[in-house]
Amino acid sequence: MGPSLLARHKSFTSLVFPFTSDFVLENLGRMGVTLFLFVIGVKMDLGLLKRSGKKHLYIALASVFGPLLIVSIVAVLTKESMDEELARVSSIGEIALSLSVTTFPVHYTILEELNLLRSEVGNMALSIALISDAIGINFMVVFEAMKQGDSSAQSIIWYSISCVVMAAFTPVIRRAMVWIIEQTQEGEAVDQFYVIAILLGSFVAAFVTDMFGLGIANGSFWLGLMMPDGRPLGSTLVQKSETIITEVFMPCSFVFMGLSTDFYAMKEAGWSALRPLFGLVISGYLSKFFCTMLAAKAVGVSWRDSLAVSLILSLRGYVELVLYVHWVDRNVRCLLAALLSFIYY
């Protein structure tokens, strides 16, 4: 429906997207992003980190740092042919990180859809994804701070202070959630007032992190992680919100992302601009697959399971599309966004 195909015709655009419809879709789409990642955070079992063994840790480290190193080397070798925006250390770091890190929300939903959450391979993939996500969040904060530093030293100072403030509020919010559970009688559902307040709180958290430069995705996801899973609070939040998120908000999110994607930008840029970017992306995907598979085999996993885990951890999904929108918001080249969006689709 976007400018890559149907929206190139003015008659279609005027009929389907009149006046301020793009503004409505954009805001509904962002609400979908916020609530979706919040619910995934609520579902996430941080106990997986405690139950993860050294084997999972070694595979996660290899699957993140192997591709990160290889993509960085390729970037250094092709830096002279890159444009000014892409050649920055912060831009290269963010691209390398996005190709290296495994995002837990994507793989949780995939394994849930395929009924593999309780399988041995599924549990291994989730544990590795959770460790990888924890590593990736820290690196993302570093590269975002570097991006802030491209403009001024004062920006990077305020950015770092904002991260510390967000981390300081974590135990306060956690304690508030425990208090809500204590106010709920055993066997009864959480009061609807608290449910609505928490869901609205996910929008507030997204706004705050976006204001600090961390992006809307991080705030709602981190707030979801602070929610105690299971009954009565976690299960009630999922039950009350999951249907409207998947049936109403998510379609708006995908339409909004499609409207922001123009594949003709690649043709306009030309092969000389695309070549170094293709090199980064292809090297990232290949190194991600082989580093994960070889690391799994090295710690005693069978070839069959190693192949399955490496294929699962190489998948991309909704979070990467959110990252693409974030890059557009941060004024990273539209060419980069279009190419990565094409590959993730």
Disulfide bonds with the S-S distance in Angstrom:
none
